[in-house]
Amino acid sequence: MPGLNSVHLNGLRAVEAVARCGSLAKAADELGVSPSAISQQIGRTEKQIGRTLFERRPGGLVPTEFGSDFAARLGVGFRELAQAVAMADDRSANTLIVSVAPALASRWLVPRLTRFFALYPEILIRIDASTQLVDLGRSDVDVAIRLGKGEWSGARSELLLPMEIFPVCSPHLAPELKSIGDLADAWEIRDENSMISWEDWFAAANAAPVKPKRGASFTDPILCLESVIAGQGFMLAWQFLAADALADGRLVAPFGVMAPTGLGHYLVTPAGQRVTRKVECFREWVGSEVRETMANMKLAKRVGGIHSPHSGL
């Protein structure tokens, strides 16, 4: 008997359907083709395997003894295939694809996903970590967390957190920054791709701009943060990037001034599409995590992780 690759799948489906349904017409209706097409597929399959599967009688096709056993085995195989496809569909339906910048994913989102999994064990998460904006209407991304002003074509946006910026440094460097003027003698760690400005922070602090020493520069804010944690200088950070390091004492914010930027982190979904349960679950969960993060930052401020503002330069 020839191998499986030499037998057409459509012919095997036709054989199984006719044997199960009892007629060409019913099998053709189930498979969405004409009875003559079913008949041709069966004839082709018989030639391919070298066996007669049906007896041609005036009342229609009747399976031979071999054909009946052959069709029964095909039925088992097709049911297994159907279950496999259904399993894949279920997994896709329960997989939430989240587009998010690598820094936010690494420093804030991923460490908190354990709590999401505990609440919603049936929902799988796939993180699409990229700084590129995804066209939500033409991709498989379900939801995105984006930084901006909340205005993206073809998308609905919901503000999660207004972005505020503030200098951070390691605890052992903090004593050297007793006033904002001391920044002039400290090493600034810079993110070359940053969207934020020191001018905004100096204005919020009611302080004259200070030009610090030029320290290491990186093209990734995660590397900037690691450099600062290692005590190599200070940087201008924001809540999602620095929250955990402030809470556990790896970083301090020596001046206590958090400046608004006019930007925000938004939860973004495709416009015109129904909000699915998995997206709604993520929306509720991420909102609660943002609130907890900000509460922890306020607690860190009270216990010294974020110092009170210093007066004078």
SEKE-769038 format. One line per 2 residues: their letters; for each residue x, y, z of N, C-alpha, C. Coordinates in steps of 0.2 Angstrom, whole numbers, plus 5000, padded with zeros to 4 digits. Atoms other than C-alpha are relative to their C-alpha. Example, Ala and Ser with C-alpha at 12.3 -4.5 7.8 and 13.67 -1.06 7.14 Angstrom:
<sites>
as = 5004 4994 5000 5062 4978 5039 5004 5006 5000 ~ 4996 4994 4999 5068 4995 5036 4996 5005 5003 $
</sites>
This chain:
<sites>
mp = 5004 4994 5000 5000 5000 5000 5004 5006 5000 ~ 4996 4994 5000 5007 5017 4996 5000 5004 5006 $
gl = 5000 4996 4994 5012 5029 5009 4995 5006 5001 ~ 5005 4995 4999 5001 5043 5017 5001 5006 4995 $
ns = 4999 4994 5004 5010 5057 5007 4997 4999 4993 ~ 5002 5001 5006 5004 5049 4991 4992 4999 4999 $
vh = 5008 5000 5000 4985 5049 4996 4998 5007 5002 ~ 5002 4994 4998 4976 5065 4995 4995 5000 5006 $
ln = 5004 4999 4994 4968 5071 5011 4992 5001 4998 ~ 5007 4999 5001 4952 5077 5003 4996 4993 4998 $
gl = 5003 5007 5002 4949 5059 4995 4999 4996 5007 ~ 5001 5003 4993 4951 5052 5013 4994 5002 5003 $
ra = 5006 4997 4996 4938 5064 5020 4994 4998 4996 ~ 5006 5002 5004 4926 5059 5006 4998 4993 5001 $
ve = 5001 5007 4999 4928 5041 5009 4997 4999 5007 ~ 5003 5000 4993 4925 5043 5028 4993 5003 5000 $
av = 5007 4996 5000 4910 5055 5025 4995 4995 4997 ~ 5005 5004 5003 4901 5043 5013 4999 4994 5004 $
ar = 5001 5006 4996 4904 5028 5024 4996 5002 5006 ~ 5004 4998 4994 4897 5037 5039 4993 5003 4999 $
cg = 5007 4997 5002 4883 5047 5031 4995 4995 4996 ~ 5004 5004 5004 4877 5033 5020 4998 5002 4993 $
sl = 5002 4998 5007 4875 5043 5004 5005 5005 4998 ~ 4996 4995 5003 4885 5053 4992 4997 5007 5001 $
ak = 5003 4993 4999 4872 5068 4994 5001 5003 5007 ~ 4999 4997 4993 4874 5069 5013 5007 5002 5001 $
aa = 4992 4998 4999 4893 5068 5012 5002 5006 4997 ~ 4999 4994 5004 4893 5081 4999 4998 5006 5003 $
de = 5003 4994 4996 4882 5093 5009 5005 5001 5006 ~ 4996 4999 4995 4893 5090 5024 5007 5003 4998 $
lg = 4994 4997 5002 4909 5094 5015 5000 5006 4995 ~ 5001 4994 5003 4902 5108 5005 5003 4999 4992 $
vs = 4999 5001 5007 4905 5100 4987 4995 4996 4997 ~ 5005 5003 5004 4895 5092 4974 5001 4992 5001 $
ps = 4999 5007 5000 4891 5073 4974 5004 4997 4995 ~ 4996 5002 5005 4900 5071 4958 5007 5001 5002 $
ai = 4993 4999 4997 4916 5078 4966 5002 4995 5005 ~ 4999 5005 4995 4914 5066 4980 5001 4994 4997 $
sq = 4999 5006 5004 4912 5052 4968 5007 4999 4997 ~ 4993 5000 5003 4928 5057 4959 5005 4999 5005 $
qi = 4995 5001 4995 4938 5059 4975 5001 4993 5002 ~ 5000 5006 4998 4933 5042 4980 5004 4995 4995 $
gr = 4997 5004 5005 4938 5034 4964 5007 5001 4999 ~ 4993 4999 5000 4955 5043 4964 5003 4997 5006 $
te = 4997 5003 4994 4958 5037 4982 5001 4992 4999 ~ 5000 5007 5001 4954 5019 4977 5006 4998 4995 $
kq = 4994 5002 5004 4967 5020 4963 5007 5001 5004 ~ 4994 4999 4996 4980 5028 4975 5002 4995 5005 $
ig = 4999 5005 4995 4978 5014 4988 5000 4993 4997 ~ 5000 5007 5004 4975 5000 4975 4995 4995 5003 $
rt = 5006 5004 4997 4959 4994 4984 4994 5003 4999 ~ 5007 4998 5001 4941 4994 4981 4997 5002 5007 $
lf = 5003 4998 4994 4932 5004 4995 4993 5000 5000 ~ 5007 5000 5000 4914 5004 4989 4998 4996 4994 $
er = 5003 5004 5005 4903 4993 4979 4995 5005 4997 ~ 5005 4996 5004 4893 5003 4965 4994 4996 4999 $
rp = 5006 5003 5000 4875 4998 4967 4995 5005 4997 ~ 5005 4995 5003 4859 5006 4959 4998 5005 5006 $
gg = 5003 4995 4995 4854 5013 4976 5006 5004 5003 ~ 4995 4996 4998 4871 5021 4979 5007 4996 5001 $
lv = 4994 5003 4998 4888 5017 4986 5000 4996 5007 ~ 5000 5004 4994 4890 5003 4999 5007 4998 5001 $
pt = 4993 5002 4998 4907 5000 5008 5001 4993 5000 ~ 4998 5007 5000 4916 4984 5005 5002 4999 5007 $
ef = 4998 5002 4993 4922 4975 5021 5006 5004 5001 ~ 4994 4996 4999 4939 4983 5019 4998 5007 5000 $
gs = 5002 4993 5000 4931 5000 5015 4997 5002 5006 ~ 5003 4999 4993 4921 4999 5031 5005 5001 5005 $
df = 4995 4999 4995 4936 4996 5042 5004 5006 4998 ~ 4996 4995 5002 4946 5008 5032 4997 5007 5002 $
aa = 5004 4994 4999 4933 5022 5034 4999 5001 5008 ~ 5001 4999 4993 4931 5018 5053 5007 5003 5003 $
rl = 4993 4998 4997 4950 5020 5056 5001 5008 4998 ~ 5000 4993 5002 4949 5036 5046 4996 5005 5005 $
gv = 5004 4997 4996 4935 5042 5057 5003 5002 5007 ~ 4996 4999 4993 4946 5040 5073 5005 5005 4999 $
gf = 4995 4995 5002 4960 5050 5064 4997 5007 5000 ~ 5003 4993 5001 4949 5064 5059 4997 5003 5007 $
re = 5003 4998 4994 4941 5065 5076 5006 5003 5005 ~ 4994 4997 4996 4959 5067 5084 5002 5006 4997 $
la = 4998 4994 5003 4963 5080 5071 4995 5006 5002 ~ 5005 4995 4998 4947 5090 5075 5001 5002 5008 $
qa = 4999 4998 4993 4951 5089 5094 5007 5004 5000 ~ 4994 4996 5000 4969 5095 5090 4999 5007 4998 $
va = 5002 4993 5003 4962 5110 5080 4996 5004 5005 ~ 5004 4997 4995 4950 5114 5094 5004 5002 5006 $
ma = 4996 4998 4995 4963 5114 5107 5005 5006 4998 ~ 4996 4994 5003 4974 5126 5096 4995 5006 5001 $
dd = 5004 4995 4999 4959 5137 5095 4998 5003 5007 ~ 5001 4998 4993 4955 5137 5113 5006 5004 5003 $
rs = 4994 4997 4997 4973 5141 5117 5001 5007 4997 ~ 5000 4993 5003 4973 5156 5105 4995 5004 5003 $
an = 5005 4996 4997 4957 5162 5112 5002 5002 5007 ~ 4998 4998 4993 4964 5162 5130 5007 5002 5000 $
tl = 4993 4997 5000 4981 5169 5125 4999 5008 4999 ~ 5000 4992 5001 4983 5188 5128 5007 5002 4998 $
iv = 4994 4998 5002 4996 5196 5118 5000 5008 5002 ~ 5000 4994 4997 5002 5212 5126 5007 5003 4997 $
sv = 4995 4996 5002 5013 5225 5117 5002 5005 5005 ~ 4998 4995 4994 5024 5235 5129 5008 5001 4998 $
ap = 4993 4999 5000 5041 5243 5129 5005 4996 5004 ~ 4996 5005 4996 5056 5232 5135 5001 5003 5007 $
al = 4998 4997 4994 5060 5244 5149 4994 4999 5005 ~ 5006 5000 4996 5042 5244 5156 4999 4992 5001 $
as = 5002 5007 4999 5040 5225 5153 5005 4997 5005 ~ 4995 5003 4996 5057 5221 5162 4999 5002 5007 $
rw = 5000 4997 4993 5056 5233 5177 4994 5000 5003 ~ 5006 5000 4996 5038 5233 5181 4995 4995 4998 $
lv = 5005 5004 5002 5026 5222 5171 5001 4992 5002 ~ 4998 5007 4999 5035 5205 5171 5000 4998 5008 $
pr = 4999 5002 4993 5039 5205 5190 4993 4999 5003 ~ 5007 5000 4996 5020 5207 5194 4996 4994 4997 $
lt = 5005 5004 5003 5013 5194 5182 4998 4993 5004 ~ 5001 5006 4996 5014 5180 5195 4993 5001 5003 $
rf = 5006 4998 4997 4999 5189 5203 4994 4999 4995 ~ 5005 5001 5006 4989 5189 5186 4999 4993 4999 $
fa = 5001 5007 5001 4992 5171 5184 4996 4996 5005 ~ 5003 5003 4994 4986 5167 5201 4992 5002 5000 $
ly = 5007 4998 5001 4970 5177 5197 4996 4997 4994 ~ 5003 5002 5006 4967 5171 5180 5005 4994 4997 $
pe = 4996 5005 5003 4976 5154 5177 4998 4997 4993 ~ 5002 5003 5007 4966 5150 5161 5003 5005 4995 $
il = 4997 4995 5006 4974 5166 5152 5007 4999 5000 ~ 4992 5000 5002 4991 5164 5144 5002 5007 4998 $
ir = 4998 4994 5002 5001 5179 5142 5006 4999 4995 ~ 4994 4999 5005 5013 5183 5127 5002 5007 5000 $
id = 4998 4993 5000 5023 5199 5129 5004 5001 4993 ~ 4997 4998 5006 5028 5207 5113 5004 5007 5002 $
as = 4996 4995 4998 5042 5218 5119 5004 5004 4995 ~ 4998 4996 5005 5046 5232 5107 4999 5007 5001 $
tq = 5001 4992 5000 5049 5251 5106 4996 5002 4994 ~ 5004 4999 5006 5040 5250 5089 4992 5000 5001 $
lv = 5007 5000 5000 5022 5255 5088 4996 4995 4996 ~ 5003 5005 5004 5011 5241 5083 4993 5002 4997 $
dl = 5007 4999 5003 4996 5243 5071 4995 4995 5003 ~ 5005 5004 4996 4983 5236 5083 4995 4997 4995 $
gr = 5005 5003 5004 4971 5234 5069 5002 4995 4995 ~ 4997 5005 5005 4982 5223 5058 5005 4995 5003 $
sd = 4996 5005 4996 4991 5213 5071 4996 4996 5004 ~ 5003 5005 4995 4987 5199 5083 5000 5003 5007 $
vd = 4999 4997 4993 4991 5211 5098 4993 5002 5003 ~ 5006 4998 4997 4976 5212 5110 5000 5007 5004 $
va = 4999 4994 4996 4982 5226 5121 5007 5003 5000 ~ 4994 4997 5000 4996 5238 5122 5001 5005 5006 $
ir = 4999 4995 4996 5004 5249 5135 5005 5005 4997 ~ 4997 4995 5004 5010 5265 5127 5002 5006 5004 $
lg = 4998 4993 4997 5019 5281 5132 4998 5005 4995 ~ 5002 4994 5005 5012 5297 5124 4995 5004 5003 $
kg = 5006 4995 4998 4997 5309 5125 4993 4997 4999 ~ 5006 5003 5001 4984 5296 5122 4996 5000 4994 $
ew = 5003 4999 5006 4981 5300 5104 5003 4995 4995 ~ 4997 5005 5005 4984 5285 5092 4994 4998 4995 $
sg = 5005 5002 5005 4974 5282 5076 4998 4993 5000 ~ 5003 5007 5000 4963 5267 5076 5000 4997 5007 $
ar = 4999 5003 4993 4965 5265 5095 4996 5003 5005 ~ 5002 4997 4994 4956 5267 5111 5005 5000 5005 $
se = 4995 5000 4995 4966 5273 5125 4997 5002 5007 ~ 5002 4998 4993 4964 5274 5144 5006 5001 5004 $
ll = 4994 4998 4996 4976 5283 5155 5001 4995 5006 ~ 4998 5004 4994 4985 5272 5168 5004 5004 5005 $
lp = 4995 4996 4995 4998 5284 5175 5003 5006 4996 ~ 4997 4994 5003 5003 5302 5171 5008 4999 5001 $
me = 4993 5001 5000 5022 5301 5168 5003 5006 5004 ~ 4997 4995 4997 5032 5310 5181 5008 4998 5001 $
if = 4993 5001 5001 5051 5312 5181 5004 5002 5007 ~ 4996 4998 4994 5064 5313 5196 5007 4997 4999 $
pv = 4993 5002 5000 5083 5311 5198 5000 4994 5005 ~ 4999 5006 4996 5088 5294 5206 5007 4999 5001 $
cs = 4993 5002 4999 5105 5288 5213 5000 4994 5005 ~ 5000 5005 4995 5111 5274 5224 5001 5003 5007 $
ph = 5000 4997 4993 5110 5276 5243 5007 5003 5002 ~ 4993 4997 4998 5129 5278 5245 5002 5006 4997 $
la = 4999 4994 5003 5129 5292 5233 4996 5006 5002 ~ 5004 4995 4998 5115 5301 5240 5003 5006 5005 $
pe = 4997 4995 4996 5125 5310 5254 5004 5005 4996 ~ 4996 4995 5004 5135 5319 5240 4995 5005 4997 $
lk = 5005 4995 5003 5119 5327 5234 4995 5003 5005 ~ 5003 4996 4995 5114 5338 5248 4995 5005 4998 $
si = 5004 4995 5003 5107 5351 5237 5000 4999 4992 ~ 5000 5001 5008 5102 5352 5218 5006 5003 4997 $
gd = 4994 4998 5003 5117 5362 5215 5006 4995 5000 ~ 4995 5005 5000 5128 5347 5220 5000 4995 4994 $
la = 5000 5004 5007 5122 5339 5203 5006 5002 4996 ~ 4995 4998 5004 5135 5349 5195 5007 4996 5001 $
da = 4994 5004 4999 5149 5338 5203 4999 4993 5000 ~ 5002 5007 5000 5140 5322 5200 5000 4997 4993 $
we = 5000 5003 5007 5141 5310 5185 4992 4998 4998 ~ 5007 5001 5003 5125 5310 5174 5000 4994 4996 $
ir = 5001 5006 5004 5120 5293 5167 4994 5002 4995 ~ 5005 4997 5005 5111 5297 5151 4997 4994 4995 $
de = 5004 5005 5005 5098 5287 5140 5000 5004 4993 ~ 5000 4996 5006 5102 5293 5122 4993 5000 4996 $
ns = 5007 5000 5004 5084 5289 5116 4995 5002 5005 ~ 5005 4998 4995 5075 5297 5131 4996 5005 4997 $
mi = 5005 4995 5002 5059 5307 5128 5000 5006 5005 ~ 5001 4995 4995 5061 5317 5144 5005 5005 5001 $
sw = 4996 4994 5000 5069 5333 5148 5002 5002 5007 ~ 4998 4997 4994 5079 5340 5163 4997 5007 5001 $
ed = 5003 4993 4999 5071 5357 5160 4994 4999 5004 ~ 5006 5001 4997 5055 5350 5165 5001 4999 5008 $
wf = 4999 5001 4993 5062 5344 5182 5002 5006 5003 ~ 4997 4994 4996 5072 5360 5186 4994 5005 5001 $
aa = 5006 4995 4999 5056 5370 5183 4996 4998 5005 ~ 5004 5002 4995 5046 5359 5194 5003 5001 5007 $
an = 4996 4999 4993 5060 5361 5208 5001 5007 5001 ~ 4999 4992 4999 5060 5380 5206 5008 5001 5001 $
aa = 4992 5000 4999 5079 5378 5203 5003 5002 4993 ~ 4996 4999 5006 5091 5385 5190 5003 4994 4997 $
pv = 4997 5006 5003 5097 5372 5178 5007 4999 5002 ~ 4993 5001 4998 5113 5364 5183 5003 4995 4994 $
kp = 4997 5005 5005 5125 5355 5170 5005 4995 5004 ~ 4996 5005 4996 5132 5339 5178 5006 4998 4996 $
kr = 4995 5004 5004 5147 5329 5173 4997 4995 4996 ~ 5002 5005 5005 5145 5318 5158 5002 4993 5002 $
ga = 4998 5007 4999 5145 5300 5163 4999 4996 4995 ~ 5002 5005 5005 5141 5284 5154 4993 5002 4997 $
sf = 5007 4999 5003 5127 5285 5141 4999 4993 4997 ~ 5002 5007 5002 5117 5270 5135 4994 5002 4995 $
td = 5006 5000 5004 5103 5267 5122 4995 4996 5002 ~ 5005 5004 4997 5093 5257 5134 4999 5003 5007 $
pi = 5001 4998 4993 5085 5264 5150 5001 4995 5005 ~ 4998 5006 4995 5087 5247 5158 5007 5000 5002 $
lc = 4993 4999 4999 5106 5249 5156 5002 5006 5004 ~ 4999 4994 4996 5105 5266 5163 4999 4999 5007 $
le = 5002 5001 4993 5096 5261 5178 5005 4995 5004 ~ 4995 5005 4997 5108 5246 5181 5007 5004 5002 $
sv = 4994 4996 4999 5123 5259 5180 4999 5004 5006 ~ 5001 4996 4994 5115 5270 5193 4999 4996 5006 $
ia = 5000 5004 4994 5111 5256 5205 5007 4998 5002 ~ 4993 5002 4999 5129 5251 5203 5004 5006 5003 $
gq = 4996 4995 4997 5134 5268 5210 5004 5004 4995 ~ 4996 4997 5005 5141 5275 5194 4998 5007 4998 $
gf = 5002 4993 5001 5131 5291 5194 4992 5001 5001 ~ 5007 4999 4999 5113 5298 5194 4996 5000 4993 $
ml = 5004 4999 5006 5099 5298 5181 4993 5003 5001 ~ 5007 4998 5000 5082 5305 5177 4996 4994 4999 $
aw = 5004 5006 5000 5070 5291 5180 4992 5002 5000 ~ 5007 4999 5000 5051 5289 5180 4997 4994 5004 $
qf = 5003 5004 4995 5039 5279 5191 5001 4992 4998 ~ 4999 5007 5002 5038 5262 5181 5007 4998 5000 $
la = 4993 5002 5001 5056 5262 5178 5004 4998 5007 ~ 4996 5000 4994 5062 5265 5196 4996 4998 5006 $
ad = 5005 5001 4995 5047 5260 5207 5003 4995 5005 ~ 4998 5006 4996 5054 5243 5213 5006 5001 5003 $
al = 4993 4998 4997 5072 5249 5216 4999 5005 5005 ~ 5002 4996 4995 5065 5263 5226 4997 4997 5006 $
ad = 5004 5003 4995 5054 5252 5236 5005 4995 5004 ~ 4996 5005 4997 5068 5239 5240 5007 5003 5002 $
gr = 4994 4997 4997 5081 5252 5244 5006 5000 4995 ~ 4994 5000 5004 5093 5250 5229 5001 5007 4997 $
lv = 5000 4993 5002 5089 5268 5224 4997 5004 5005 ~ 5004 4995 4996 5084 5284 5232 4999 5006 4995 $
ap = 5001 4994 5003 5077 5300 5225 5001 5005 5004 ~ 4997 4995 4995 5087 5313 5234 4997 5006 5001 $
fg = 5003 4994 4999 5077 5328 5231 4992 5000 5000 ~ 5007 5001 4999 5059 5322 5232 4995 5004 4996 $
vm = 5004 4996 5005 5053 5333 5217 4998 4995 4994 ~ 5002 5004 5006 5043 5323 5204 4996 5005 4995 $
ap = 5003 4995 5004 5039 5334 5189 4996 4996 4994 ~ 5004 5003 5006 5025 5331 5176 5003 5001 4994 $
tg = 4996 5000 5007 5030 5328 5158 4994 5002 4995 ~ 5005 4999 5005 5013 5330 5149 4999 4994 4996 $
lg = 5001 5006 5003 5015 5312 5144 4997 4995 5005 ~ 5002 5005 4996 5007 5297 5151 5000 4993 4997 $
hy = 5001 5007 5002 5006 5278 5151 4993 4998 4999 ~ 5007 5001 5002 4990 5272 5142 4999 4993 4999 $
lv = 5002 5007 5003 4982 5255 5140 4996 5001 4994 ~ 5002 4999 5006 4978 5254 5122 4997 4994 4997 $
tp = 5003 5006 5004 4966 5243 5112 4997 5002 4994 ~ 5002 4998 5007 4960 5242 5094 4993 5004 5001 $
ag = 5006 4997 5000 4946 5254 5091 4995 4996 4996 ~ 5005 5003 5004 4929 5247 5084 5000 4992 5001 $
qr = 5000 5008 4999 4933 5229 5091 4997 4999 5007 ~ 5002 5002 4994 4924 5221 5105 5005 4999 5005 $
vt = 4995 5001 4995 4933 5221 5122 4999 4993 5003 ~ 5001 5007 4998 4936 5202 5126 5001 5000 5007 $
rk = 5000 5001 4993 4935 5195 5143 5008 5000 5002 ~ 4993 5000 4998 4954 5192 5143 5003 5007 5001 $
ve = 4998 4993 5000 4957 5210 5139 4997 5004 5006 ~ 5003 4997 4994 4945 5216 5153 5003 4998 5006 $
cf = 4997 5002 4994 4953 5205 5165 5007 5003 5001 ~ 4994 4997 5000 4970 5212 5161 5000 5008 5002 $
re = 5002 4993 4998 4963 5230 5162 4999 5001 5007 ~ 5001 4999 4993 4957 5228 5179 5006 4998 5004 $
wv = 4994 5002 4996 4972 5219 5185 5006 5005 5000 ~ 4994 4996 5001 4985 5231 5178 4998 5007 5003 $
gs = 5002 4994 4997 4975 5246 5185 5001 4999 5008 ~ 4998 5001 4992 4976 5238 5203 5007 5000 5001 $
ev = 4993 5001 4999 4994 5235 5201 5003 5007 4999 ~ 4998 4993 5000 4997 5254 5196 4999 5003 5006 $
re = 5002 4997 4994 4988 5259 5211 5004 4998 5006 ~ 4996 5003 4995 4998 5248 5222 5007 5003 5000 $
tm = 4994 4997 5001 5014 5254 5214 5001 5007 5003 ~ 5000 4993 4997 5010 5272 5218 5000 5000 5007 $
an = 5001 5000 4992 5005 5268 5236 5007 4998 5003 ~ 4993 5002 4998 5022 5259 5238 5005 5006 4999 $
mk = 4995 4995 5001 5031 5274 5231 4999 5006 5005 ~ 5002 4995 4994 5022 5286 5244 5003 4997 5006 $
la = 4997 5003 4994 5027 5274 5257 5007 5000 5001 ~ 4993 4999 5000 5045 5274 5252 5002 5007 5001 $
kr = 4999 4993 4999 5044 5293 5252 5000 5001 5008 ~ 5000 4998 4993 5039 5293 5270 5005 4997 5004 $
vg = 4995 5004 4996 5052 5280 5276 5007 5002 4997 ~ 4994 4997 5002 5066 5289 5266 5003 4997 4993 $
gi = 4998 5002 5007 5067 5280 5249 5000 5006 4995 ~ 5000 4994 5003 5062 5297 5242 5001 5006 5004 $
hs = 4998 4995 4995 5070 5311 5251 4995 5006 4999 ~ 5003 4994 5001 5061 5327 5255 5004 5005 4997 $
ph = 4996 4995 5003 5066 5342 5245 5005 5004 5004 ~ 4995 4996 4996 5082 5351 5250 4998 5007 4998 $
sg = 5001 4993 5002 5081 5370 5250 5007 5003 4998 ~ 4994 4996 5002 5094 5381 5242 5003 4996 4994 $
l = 4995 5003 5005 5107 5377 5228 5007 4998 5003 $
</sites>
